[in-house]
């Protein structure tokens, strides 16, 4: 069964100027260099939003442990 849709020709002029594309590529490269730090608990790459130096798994476990501790303290009262 043949596909009835035709592929369009690429536009003559680029949608995004080449200068902006180059800036975006450089920005991505600098992000990769910046995120080389390791998790202080398990040694994997740290999460982008972690100020504590934790990977996303260890950060999630820490948040979960805080929640569990709060629930237990409220139950004891």
N, C-alpha and C positions, 0 to 999 in steps of 0.2 A: 504494500500500500504506500503510495507516494505521499510525501508531506506537501500540502498545498501552500504552506507559507514560504515566501521568498526571503532570502537574507538580503538586507539592505546594504547598499554600498557605504563604506565609512565616510563620514563627513569630510569635506574638503579642508575646512578649518577645524583645528582641535577645539573641543569644548572647554578644556582647562588649559590656560597658557602654560607653556613649557617651564617658565620661571617658577610658577607655583608648584608644578610637579616636582621640580628639583628641590625646592624648599621642603616639601613634604617628605621626600626620600631622605634628605639629610636629617630631618627631625626624627624619623623612624630609626635611623642609624644611631643617633645620639641616645634615644630611649633604650636601645639594646645595650649600649655601653654602660649606661647609668644603672641598669637593673642586674648587674653582675653579682651583687651582694648575696650572701648565703643566709639561710634561716639559722638563727642561733640555737634552735632545738634539733632540727633534723639535717640541716646542711643543704637543702634544696634551694632553688631560686626564690627570693622573697617576693611577696605579693606587692603589686604596684601601690596599693593604698595602705600598706602596713608601716606605721611609724616605729613599731617595736622591733622590726627586723625579723618578722615571722613569715613563713610561707602561708599560702591560703588555707592549708589543712590545719596547721598548728594554730593559726589565728582563729579559725572556726572552733577548734577544740577549746581554746582559751575562753572564747565568748560563751560556749555551751557550758563550760565548767562554772563560770560566773553565774549563769542563769540557774544552774542546779544548786549552787551554794545559796543563792538568794531564796529559792523555793524551800530548801531545808531549814534555813534560819526562820522563815515565816511560819513553817509548820511547828517548830519548837516553841514558838511564843505563845 
